[in-house]
Amino acid sequence: MKRKLALFLSMLMTLSSLPFLSYADKIGCKTESKTICVKTGKKDKDGKDIEECHIEYETKCVDKIVGTMYFTKDINGNVYDMNGNKVGENGRINVDLDINAIEKSQKASGVFDPRLDYAKRNVDSIELKTFKDAFNNSSEYDKAYGYKTDKSLQYDDYKKNFESKGMENVKMDNTSIDKTTGKVKATISGTFPKNGGLDLDRYRNDEKALKEYMGKVPESLKKQIEYMNKDATVQRELVMIPYAVEVKTSYKRTEEIIPPAPTNPKKPAGHIIIDDVIGCPSYLTWTEIDHDKVETQEKYYTDSNGKDYSYTKVEWKPHTYKYRIDFKTDVTITDAIKSGYGYKIKTKTTWKVSGGNGRAYTLDLNIKEAEKAYEQHDFNMTHIYKTQPKVNYLVSNGSFSYKTPINLLSKTKSDVIYTDRDMADGKHKIYVELKNISVAGRHLCTKNIEEITIKGNMYEDYTVN
């Protein structure tokens, strides 16, 4: 039995020699911010004051350091430190606490904003708490004692017992807290209740439980191990004094606000100027003013560290484009006829847009057919066809096409215009005009002077027997 206990407790010799364990948790941080702007005394291009702005953050954090000081107590109430030195009687003890709370809080576990600088933090308060205030839940209790196992029924029983009893008549005297250095000193006194500790003797036959349970307990038990090896009747309880230190800190940092780049203007709307129409020409001219995009890199801000910020500045330069649309009418007339016979006319009108230097025009041309088309000849009619008018209106022959209408004087309803039977051989003028072709609300015309050739007389084709 003695040899087993010595073997199990010797496992503790490789652990820390400190008389207590502690851990630190970051309970939480809360950040508030406000925006501060200062006028620079400069004006922007619109005459408005230029301001430099920054966001001021203040983060307040609470770290809690929870620790445990370890002792043993025999059945007579004598209390020993971890080296076996007697430090109290009748279960009562006075112990000095001396820790650096700031150093420990810097190692607090939990998520921490990497932008916060420990070196620049302000320690707002350091508060020392007793056992009753040290723990909020069972998980914190386990962390403070360093135990990671709950497999031992012995431990569960002890935990319940200690949670309900704790130390009796606890007092904290000679408390000294230095916010600058983080030093926390105090004398903690109190009485351990009877059977309030963990009975180490019960673990003598439970190697696994002893290793799991005591694996994180300080190893400075050499004198007690030797003493217990000499006398198997010696029984000791492992007793503890928990404490908590709460450190409240605040951090301030500023973050310069880089103003957004200036807003580039949108492309201006283009506009169109249509030239005046004088008379009734066969063409229309107009001007379209568009805007070309010009990009340059321009600095718009320099921050407090001298870093320049640039953006792509956009300007719109006006560009003038000139256009022209021309209408052309092709006229086909029956040629080389004999006087007294009729001729036929057919027309086809086309158009073409030029100019713009390769840029497509945007003007809505809205082209509409001519209001009327007619032909006018230079000869006069006599005899039977003398009622035929000198001006004859053409009729539609498809899109932008016209032809001669049916002549009312024709017994065969031919679509011809008769020539006078007494016309001399040679060239005779025919004038063809398309009037009021609508283009962008303006009226245009096409005017053609054509010729017919008279050769011979219709009576040459008649034979009298």
Secondary structure, 3 states (H helix, E strand, C coil): CHHHHHHHHHHHHHCCCCCEEEEEEEEEEEEEEEEEEEEEEEECCCCCEEEEEEEEEEEEEEEEEEEEEEEEEECCCCEECCCCCEEECCCEEEEEEEEEHHHHHHCCECCCCCCCCHHHCEEEEEEEECHHHHCCCHHHHHHHHCCCCCCCHHHHHHHHHHHHHCCEEEEEEEEEECCCCCEEEEEEEEECCCCCCEEHHHHCCCHHHHHHHHCCCCCCCHHHHHHHHHCCCCCEEEEEEEEEEEEEEEEEEEEEECCCCCCCCCCCCCEEEECCCCCCCCEEEEEEEEEEEEEEEEEEEECCCCCEEEEEEEEEEEEEEEEEEEEEEEEEECCCEEECCEECEEEEEEEEEEEHHHCCCCCCCCCECCCEEEEEECCCCCHHHCCCCCEEECEECCCCEEECCCCCCCCCCCCCEECCCCCCCEEEEEEEEEEEEEECCEEEEEEEEEEEEEEEEHHHHCCCC
